[in-house]
């Protein structure tokens, strides 16, 4: 009888111990889950200085640390120390600081969340080489004429390729979304969209003689929220002296005439 009571007490003790260990384990797992679920705090960071000796401004790209773990924040490509190295190098940053080397003043390009996928200067005409200087020895440093910015005020501009809307509704901003062209002055001010919404800027040509930028854009022609080779392209012209969303070069009448000519339709 005594032995039976001892066994019952031992069984009860084991049950209580098992319950206690289970609760402890559950508490530990719950705490670990809370730590794992705690969101990573995003921190603002800065890329290398983008420096152009022929401009009074230098640029500082703005980045985010921890962005590769956050939905909607793609990894930013490595940033470079000069315009020549950085143009066309993937995502430049989430914003841009402009610093005036003479006045010491600075300003921010964007007042909203966005991605800058690319930026380019609108260059002026190349200065022609002087044949008479071909064999003349000089100690003066050779100028990079291809980077010379026109002295005309309306040509002191930057063209930005900016992703600022989740057009395919996948919860993030990336190159699959619309890429809009924006113009600003060399100080990052007077920012103005020049390509239509829900399009992707493909390429552009600047004609200094007419003061026009001619841009190739891709439209979401089939309305599937994707930009593919199946979608149509179009061309718009923008006057740099009065920048605004560009007007299409090919009008409706021309399109109808081409349709008749090429498809033999009436």
Secondary structure, 3 states (H helix, E strand, C coil): CHHHHHHHHHHHHHHHHHHHHHHHHHHHHHHHHHHHHCCCCCEEEEEEEEECCCCCEEEEEEEEECHHHCCCECCCCCCCCEHHHHCCCCCCECEEEEEECCCCCEEECCCCCCEEEEEEECCCCCCCCCHHHCCCCCCCCCCCHHHCCCCCHHHCEEEEEEECCCCCCCCCECCCCCEEEEEEECCCCCCEECCCCCEEEEEEEEECCCCEEEEEEEECCCCCCCCCCCCCEEEEEEEHHHCCCCEECCCHHHHHHHHHHHHCCC
